[in-house]
Amino acid sequence: MSDRTTTVGRLDEVVSTPEEFDRAVSQALPVLLDRATSYTKRFLRETGQWSEDVAHEKFVLRWGAEYLERFLICGRSEVPCRPLFLLDSLVAKQHSQPEPFCYHPDLLTPLGRFLDGIVARAAISRDALIGLYHHCYGFGPGDVIALTGLNGSESQRIYKNFRRWRDSGWQRAMDEVGMTEAELNELSSRQERHPQRFNGESERLIRFAQAHYRKSEPDHYPCLSRPQWEEMFTQGYGYDYRIWHLALCLDCMQTAWALGSKGTPAVDKPRVELRVRP
């Protein structure tokens, strides 16, 4: 019996405690990732959205990794369970939703992959999160500081985040989603030729991606009412929430802008003006 078969067999056995779950899955992460990735590839094939190329391979690998991460987080609270069955059910549940995020046909276009890549990265990287203000709205560090009402040491961090994203973070994100130089140049060319149409298409996808990835951090997911935003800015709290949520919600960003502008805005009203390069 091969090592892989033995590992799968262990995952098929019932684990009764969180500690048993951790031991079982820690020895089988490559197998679990391969299983989640294979399911995603199969579903994309069944829906006619699969192509045999590097970009699609990287796409399913990234989604397989996201499903595996969710499995590792929720699995400890699902014991007793059979880990293999739990992973299968989690992936099946994601793919059986009325409009699974990874099924969105535009996500496999160059524009969709670009936006999905930078927004997904923003969910796990502060540098990418701050970079999102630039890519989606054309903001620089000073604009972000003015919009979010930061001061002192927090302001200095914004400049550092921008610099690191520009120096290395952006290229790493592009490599992860398999964006080629030709595809990036074509996106820039489309933006120059038809800016209004391009930004309109970008806004539709950005809103879709933002709503999905906000849920990766539930405490930061809910949109606040205008009075709640006003209280937060007036009382001077919630800096981390502002930075996170406003980057991932255009509607709340415009609300915050209106509260801070007082008729003499430090920055123009936020609207989608996609920037391909940092």
N, C-alpha and C positions, 0 to 999 in steps of 0.2 A: 504494500500500500504506500503511495507517495505521501510526502510530507503535506502537500496541499490537501489531499483527500483526508488525511488525519485531522488537519486543522478544521476543515469544513465539518467533519464529524463531531468535533468538540463543540463547535458553534451550534450544532443541532441539538445539543443536550441542554436540559433545563438548568439554569443558574438561579439560585435562591436568594442571594444577597448582593448588594452593590459591589462588595469586594470580589465576589466570584465573577460578577459581570466584568469588572475592570481587568481581572486576570485573563479571562477568556478572550476578550477583544484586543487587549494589548499585544497578544502574540499573533494576532491575525489581521492587523490593519491593512497590509497589502491585499489580502484576499477580499476583505470587505470593500475596499476602495474599488477593486476590479469588478466586484459584483454590482456595486452601485453605478459605476460607469457603464458597464455592459447593459444594464437595464435602460439607462438613459439613451444609449446609442440605439437600442432596439426600438424604443418608442419613437425616436426621431425618424427612424427608417419607416416605421408603420404609418407615420403621418406625412411621409414624403418630404421630409426636411433634412435628409442626410446626404452628404457628399463625401467621397473618399479623398479628403485632403487634410493637411496639417491643422488648418483653422478649426475644422469641425472636431478633430481629435482632441484639440486643446479645450474646446468648448465643453465636450462631454466629460473630460477629465476634471475640469473645474466644477461642473455641476455634481459630479460624483463625489468630489471632496466636500462640497457643501452638504450634501445629503449625509455623508459619513459624519460630519461634524454635528449635525442635528441628532443623529443616532447616538453618538457618544454622550451628548448632553442629556437627552431624555431617557436613555436606556437604564440608567441607575435607578430611576424612579418607577420603572416598569417591571421590576422583578417581583415575583418569579416570572421568567420568560425564557424562550429559546432565542438567543441573540440573532441567529440567522433569519428566523421567521419575523422577528421584530424589524430588522433592517428591510426585509422584503415588503412588509406591510407599510413601513414609513415611505419608501420610494413609490410604492403603488398608490398610496394616498395622495402624494404630491402630483403624480401624473394623472390622477383621475379627477382632479379639480376641473371645473367648467372651462377655465382658461389658465392652464398651468403657465407660469412665467416663462419657463424654458421652451414652451411651444410657440411663443409669439413669433410669427414668421419673420418679422423685421429684425429680430435679434441676430439672425444669421447673415444679415447684410453687413457690409463694411461699417456703415453708420451704426447699426444696432450693436455689433460686436464692440465697436469703440466705446459707445456710451455704457453698455453693460459692463465693460471692463473697468472704466474709471469709477463708475458708481459702486460697483462691487468692491473695488479696492478701497473706496472711501469708507465702507462699512467696517474695515479692519485697520485702517491706517490714517492717523491724523494728518500726515503730510498729504495724502491723497484727498482727504476730506477738505482741507484748505485749498488744494489745487482745484477742487470741484467748483469753487467760486469763480475761478478764472475761466475754466473750460466752458462752463454753462452760461456765465453771465458777463464775462470779460472783466471781472474785478481784479484789482491789484491788492497788495497787502493793506494799503491805507484805506481802500474802500471797505474791505472786510472789517477792519477795526472800527470804522465809523458806523457801519451797519449794525454790528453786534454790540457796540457800546463798550468795547474793551479798553483797558488802560494798564499802565505799569508793565509788570513782567509778562502778562498775557499778551500784550501788544508785541513785545519782542519775539515771543514764540511764533507769532504769525509770520514774521519775516523769515525766521529760520525754517518754518514748514515750507514756505514758498520756495526757498533756495534749495532745500533737499529734494523737493518734488521736481524742480526744474533740472537739477544736476543729475539725478539718477532714478527717482521714483517713477516718473512718467515713462521712461524707456522700459523699465522693468514691467510696468503694467501692460504696455504694448506687446512686449514679448510674450507675456502670459496668455493673451488672447489671440496671438498669432497675426497681429496686424503687420502687413508688409509696408515698405516705403512707398511702393506704387499705390497701395490703397490709401495711405495717409495723404499722398499728393493729390489723389483723385477727390478725396473729401474736401481738401482745401480749394481745389479748382471749382468744385460744385458750389462751395460757399461764395466764391468770388463771382461766379457767373449768375447765380440765382439766390442771392442772400435771403430774401423774404421767404421763398419757398423752402429753402434749406433749413432756416431757423424754425419755420413752422413745423416741418417734419421732425426736427430735433426736439422741439418742445413736447410734442406728443409722446415721443419715446422717453424723454427725460422724466416726464410726470409718471409714466408707467413704471420706470425703473426706480424712481425715488420712493413711490408708494410701497414697492416690494421690499427694498432694502432697509427702509425705516423699521420694518418689523424685525430686523435682526437684533435690535436692541429695544425691547418692549417699553422700558421706562422712558425712552425718548420718542416713542412712536406717536402718541396722541397730539393732535393739533390743538393749540390753545386758542381761547377766545380772545378778542381784542382787549377786553378789560384785563385778562390774565397776563397777556404780553405787556400791557401798560404797567401793571403792578410790578412785574419782573424787572423791567427797565428802570422804573422809578425807585424801587427799593434796592436795586443794585445786586441782585443775586441771579443764580442760574446761568453763569457764563458758559459752562460746558454744554448745558442744554441748548443755549442759543447757537453756539458754534455748530453743534451736531444737527439740530433740527432745521435751522434755516438753510443750511447747505442742501438739505434733502427735501425741502418743501417750498416751492415757488410761491404758493398762496400766502403762507405764513411770513415768508421773506418780504413780500409786498406789504403785509400788515405792519411788520416791524419797521419797514422803511417809512411808512406813513406816520407812524408814531414818532419817529426820530427826526423827520424832515422839518416839521413846524413851518412849512412854507419856504424854507431856505435849505433845501437838501444838500448834504455833503456829497452825496452820490446821486446819479440819475435813478429814476424808478427802475427796479430790477426787471429785466425781461431777458428771455433766452437769446443770447448772441454767441453761438457756439464757437469756441476756439479749439482747433485740432491740436496745436502744439503749445507747449508750456511757455 
